[in-house]
Amino acid sequence: EILQGNLDEVRGEVVLLFQHAEEQTPGGAISMIEDGCLEGVETIFGVHLWTPLPTGRVGVCGGPAMAATDRFEVEIVGEGGHGGFPHQTIDAVVVAAKAILDLQLVVSRYVDPLEPAVVSVGRLSAGSAFNIIAERATFEGTVRTLSEEVRSLIEEKMERIVKGVCEGTGASYDLEYQRGYPSLVNHPAQTDVVRRAIEGSDRCTLVEMKPIMGGEDFAYYLQEVPGCFFFVGAGNEDKDAVYPHHHPKFDFDEDALSVGVEALLATYLQYTAAN
C-alpha cells in the first residue's frame, strides 16, 4: 500500500521477496536463489525487526554485521556401571563436563581477542537413574564467528580438545560439526545509501550498530549481489515489547511494521536517485 501510494516516484522494477524457512538451516535463501529470485536484480536491501531498538530507530552496520551460525553435537561413549563403584567405569557425564569446560578455552585462549567469537553449549543429556553411572552423554551447541579464518580455527580446535579429553579418560567420542549460514557482510556503497535514506526520513532515526552474533540467511543474497541488511526498531516499553528475541515472552510493537516498509521505500528512492 505504501509503495502503491508512491508510484509516481518509482523508477525501474522492484522485486519483493517473501522468503520461507529463515530460522532453520539450510534456510530458504539458497532455494530462492536457485529458483531465480535474483535474476535481473542489481542490488538488494532487507530488514529485520529488532526489539533492542525502540520503534522509530533504524540500526545500520557496515561490513560484517551478523555472524556465521554453526551447530555441533558431541556424543561421549564411556563404560557405565554402579554409582557406588566409579573405579569400574568410564563416567560419560564427567568426561562430557570436562570437554564442555575445556571448549571454553577455544575463545579465551586460541582466538585473537580482537576477533568476535562464541562457543555456547545449549543442551546436555545423559543418564537414566541417580545411582547409575552413564555410559553415554550427548551435548550440542552453536559456534558464532564473523570471519572464515576464525570459523575454521574453532572447528579444528574443538575436534582437538574433545579428542584429547577422551584420550585422557579412556572414552571415545563422535563429533558432528555442521556449518550453517555464512557471516552476513553488508556492502559499503549500499550501506551508505541506507544511512542517507534514514537520515532524510521524518519518521526514522539512524543508529550506528556494532555487529551482532545472531545469524541470518540473507547473507547468501549478499554473496550474489551487493546490498545491505539493516535493523528496524520494534521495542516499546508501553506495549511490553521489551524481551529479547527467542525469549518465551517475546513480542514486538506492530507499529514497527509500517516503519520498516517506509524505511525500505526511502532506501529504494535514495538508491534510484543516486543511480
C-alpha positions as CSV (number, residue, x, y, z in Angstrom):
1,E,0.0,0.0,0.0
2,I,2.8,2.4,0.9
3,L,4.6,1.5,-2.3
4,Q,1.5,1.9,-4.4
5,G,1.0,5.3,-2.9
6,N,4.4,6.4,-4.2
7,L,4.2,5.0,-7.7
8,D,5.0,8.4,-9.2
9,E,8.4,8.2,-7.6
10,V,9.2,4.6,-8.6
11,R,11.7,4.1,-11.3
12,G,12.5,0.7,-12.8
13,E,11.4,-2.6,-11.4
14,V,11.0,-3.5,-7.7
15,V,11.2,-7.2,-6.7
16,L,9.7,-8.1,-3.3
17,L,11.0,-11.2,-1.7
18,F,8.9,-13.1,0.8
19,Q,11.1,-15.9,2.0
20,H,10.4,-19.1,3.9
21,A,12.5,-21.0,6.5
22,E,14.9,-18.3,7.7
23,E,15.3,-19.9,11.1
24,Q,16.2,-23.4,10.1
25,T,19.4,-24.4,8.3
26,P,19.9,-24.5,5.4
27,G,17.3,-21.8,5.3
28,G,15.2,-20.6,2.4
29,A,17.5,-18.1,0.6
30,I,19.5,-20.8,-1.2
31,S,16.4,-22.4,-2.8
32,M,15.1,-18.9,-3.6
33,I,18.3,-18.0,-5.4
34,E,18.3,-21.4,-7.2
35,D,14.8,-20.6,-8.3
36,G,15.9,-17.4,-9.9
37,C,14.7,-14.7,-7.5
38,L,17.8,-12.6,-8.1
39,E,17.7,-12.7,-11.9
40,G,18.0,-9.2,-13.2
41,V,18.5,-7.8,-9.6
42,E,21.3,-5.3,-9.4
43,T,21.1,-4.6,-5.6
44,I,19.2,-5.9,-2.6
45,F,18.0,-4.4,0.7
46,G,16.4,-6.2,3.6
47,V,15.3,-5.5,7.2
48,H,14.9,-7.3,10.5
49,L,12.6,-6.2,13.3
50,W,14.8,-5.6,16.4
51,T,13.3,-5.1,19.8
52,P,16.5,-4.0,21.5
53,L,15.9,-0.8,19.5
54,P,12.8,1.3,20.2
55,T,10.3,1.8,17.4
56,G,11.4,4.6,15.2
57,R,15.1,3.8,15.3
58,V,16.8,2.1,12.4
59,G,20.1,0.4,13.0
60,V,22.8,0.1,10.4
61,C,26.2,-1.7,10.4
62,G,28.7,-1.7,7.6
63,G,30.8,-4.7,6.7
64,P,30.3,-7.9,8.7
65,A,27.0,-7.3,10.5
66,M,25.9,-10.7,11.6
67,A,27.6,-14.0,12.5
68,A,28.1,-17.3,10.7
69,T,26.0,-19.8,12.6
70,D,27.3,-23.3,13.0
71,R,26.0,-26.2,15.0
72,F,27.8,-29.0,16.7
73,E,26.8,-32.2,18.5
74,V,29.2,-34.4,20.6
75,E,28.5,-37.9,21.8
76,I,30.7,-39.2,24.6
77,V,30.9,-43.0,25.0
78,G,32.3,-44.4,28.2
79,E,31.6,-47.5,30.3
80,G,28.5,-47.4,32.5
81,G,28.1,-49.1,35.9
82,H,27.1,-48.8,39.5
83,G,27.2,-45.4,41.1
84,G,29.0,-46.9,44.1
85,F,31.8,-48.4,42.0
86,P,33.1,-45.5,39.8
87,H,36.5,-47.1,39.5
88,Q,35.0,-49.8,37.4
89,T,33.5,-47.3,34.9
90,I,34.4,-44.5,32.5
91,D,31.9,-41.9,33.5
92,A,30.5,-40.3,30.4
93,V,29.0,-37.4,32.4
94,V,32.3,-36.4,33.9
95,V,34.1,-36.7,30.5
96,A,31.4,-34.6,28.9
97,A,31.6,-32.0,31.6
98,K,35.3,-31.7,31.3
99,A,35.0,-31.4,27.5
100,I,32.4,-28.6,27.8
101,L,34.6,-26.7,30.2
102,D,37.7,-27.1,28.1
103,L,35.8,-25.9,25.0
104,Q,35.6,-22.5,26.7
105,L,39.3,-22.3,26.1
106,V,38.8,-22.1,22.4
107,V,37.6,-18.5,22.5
108,S,39.6,-17.3,25.5
109,R,42.9,-18.8,24.5
110,Y,43.0,-19.7,20.9
111,V,41.1,-16.9,19.1
112,D,42.6,-13.5,18.7
113,P,40.9,-11.3,21.4
114,L,40.0,-8.7,18.8
115,E,38.1,-11.3,16.8
116,P,34.4,-11.8,17.8
117,A,33.6,-15.5,18.5
118,V,31.2,-17.5,20.6
119,V,31.1,-21.2,21.6
120,S,27.9,-22.0,23.5
121,V,26.6,-25.4,24.7
122,G,22.9,-25.3,24.9
123,R,21.9,-28.9,25.7
124,L,23.4,-31.7,27.7
125,S,21.7,-35.1,28.0
126,A,22.9,-38.2,29.9
127,G,21.9,-40.9,32.3
128,S,18.8,-42.9,33.3
129,A,18.9,-43.2,37.1
130,F,20.5,-41.4,40.1
131,N,22.7,-44.4,41.1
132,I,23.9,-45.5,37.6
133,I,27.0,-44.0,36.0
134,A,26.0,-43.2,32.5
135,E,27.7,-44.9,29.6
136,R,26.8,-42.2,27.1
137,A,26.4,-38.4,27.2
138,T,25.5,-36.0,24.4
139,F,25.8,-32.3,24.2
140,E,25.2,-29.8,21.5
141,G,25.6,-26.1,20.9
142,T,26.4,-23.3,18.5
143,V,29.5,-21.5,17.2
144,R,29.3,-17.9,16.0
145,T,32.0,-16.1,14.1
146,L,32.4,-13.1,11.8
147,S,35.5,-14.3,9.8
148,E,36.0,-17.5,7.9
149,E,39.5,-17.8,9.3
150,V,38.3,-17.9,12.9
151,R,35.4,-20.2,11.9
152,S,37.9,-22.8,10.6
153,L,40.2,-22.4,13.6
154,I,37.4,-23.1,16.0
155,E,36.2,-26.2,14.2
156,E,39.8,-27.5,14.3
157,K,40.4,-26.7,17.9
158,M,37.1,-28.2,19.0
159,E,38.0,-31.5,17.5
160,R,41.4,-31.5,19.1
161,I,40.1,-30.6,22.5
162,V,37.3,-33.3,22.6
163,K,39.7,-35.9,21.2
164,G,42.3,-35.0,23.9
165,V,39.8,-35.2,26.7
166,C,38.6,-38.6,25.6
167,E,42.1,-40.0,25.1
168,G,43.0,-38.8,28.6
169,T,40.0,-40.6,30.2
170,G,39.6,-43.7,28.0
171,A,36.3,-42.6,26.5
172,S,35.5,-42.4,22.8
173,Y,33.5,-39.8,21.0
174,D,31.7,-38.7,17.9
175,L,31.7,-35.0,16.9
176,E,29.4,-33.7,14.2
177,Y,30.1,-30.2,13.1
178,Q,27.5,-28.6,10.8
179,R,28.3,-25.3,9.1
180,G,25.3,-23.1,8.8
181,Y,24.8,-19.6,7.4
182,P,27.9,-17.6,6.5
183,S,28.6,-14.3,8.1
184,L,26.3,-11.5,6.7
185,V,28.5,-8.8,5.2
186,N,27.0,-5.5,4.1
187,H,28.4,-3.7,1.1
188,P,29.8,-0.2,1.7
189,A,28.0,1.7,-1.1
190,Q,24.6,0.2,-0.3
191,T,25.1,0.7,3.5
192,D,25.7,4.4,2.8
193,V,22.5,4.5,0.7
194,V,20.6,3.3,3.8
195,R,22.3,5.8,6.0
196,R,21.4,8.7,3.7
197,A,17.8,7.4,3.3
198,I,17.2,7.2,7.1
199,E,18.9,10.5,7.8
200,G,16.5,12.1,5.4
201,S,13.4,10.4,6.9
202,D,10.9,12.2,9.1
203,R,9.8,9.0,10.9
204,C,13.1,7.2,11.5
205,T,16.3,8.0,13.5
206,L,19.6,6.4,12.4
207,V,21.6,4.3,14.9
208,E,25.1,3.1,14.1
209,M,25.2,-0.5,15.3
210,K,28.0,-2.9,16.1
211,P,28.0,-6.4,14.6
212,I,25.7,-8.9,16.4
213,M,26.3,-12.6,16.8
214,G,22.9,-13.7,15.6
215,G,22.7,-15.1,12.1
216,E,20.6,-14.6,9.0
217,D,20.5,-16.4,5.7
218,F,20.1,-13.1,3.9
219,A,23.9,-13.5,3.9
220,Y,23.5,-15.7,0.8
221,Y,21.8,-12.9,-1.2
222,L,24.7,-10.6,-0.3
223,Q,27.1,-13.1,-1.7
224,E,25.3,-12.9,-5.0
225,V,24.5,-9.1,-5.4
226,P,25.6,-6.0,-3.4
227,G,23.2,-4.9,-0.8
228,C,22.6,-4.1,2.9
229,F,20.6,-5.7,5.6
230,F,19.5,-3.4,8.5
231,F,17.5,-3.4,11.7
232,V,14.2,-1.7,12.3
233,G,13.5,-0.9,16.0
234,A,10.4,-2.8,17.4
235,G,10.8,-2.3,21.1
236,N,8.2,-0.4,23.2
237,E,8.0,-0.5,27.0
238,D,4.4,0.8,27.0
239,K,3.4,-2.3,25.0
240,D,5.6,-4.7,27.0
241,A,7.7,-5.3,23.9
242,V,10.9,-5.4,25.9
243,Y,12.0,-9.0,25.9
244,P,14.9,-10.2,23.7
245,H,14.4,-12.3,20.6
246,H,13.6,-16.0,21.3
247,H,12.6,-15.2,24.8
248,P,9.3,-17.0,25.8
249,K,7.7,-13.6,26.4
250,F,8.9,-12.1,23.2
251,D,6.6,-9.6,21.5
252,F,7.1,-6.6,19.2
253,D,5.5,-3.2,18.6
254,E,3.4,-3.7,15.4
255,D,3.8,0.0,14.6
256,A,7.3,-1.0,13.5
257,L,5.9,-2.9,10.5
258,S,4.9,0.3,8.7
259,V,8.2,2.0,9.8
260,G,10.1,-0.9,8.2
261,V,8.2,-0.6,4.9
262,E,8.8,3.2,4.9
263,A,12.5,2.7,5.6
264,L,12.7,0.3,2.7
265,L,10.9,2.7,0.4
266,A,13.1,5.6,1.5
267,T,16.1,3.4,0.8
268,Y,14.8,2.5,-2.7
269,L,14.1,6.1,-3.6
270,Q,17.6,7.1,-2.3
271,Y,19.2,4.4,-4.4
272,T,17.4,5.2,-7.6
273,A,18.0,8.9,-7.2
274,A,21.7,8.3,-7.0
275,N,21.7,5.8,-9.9
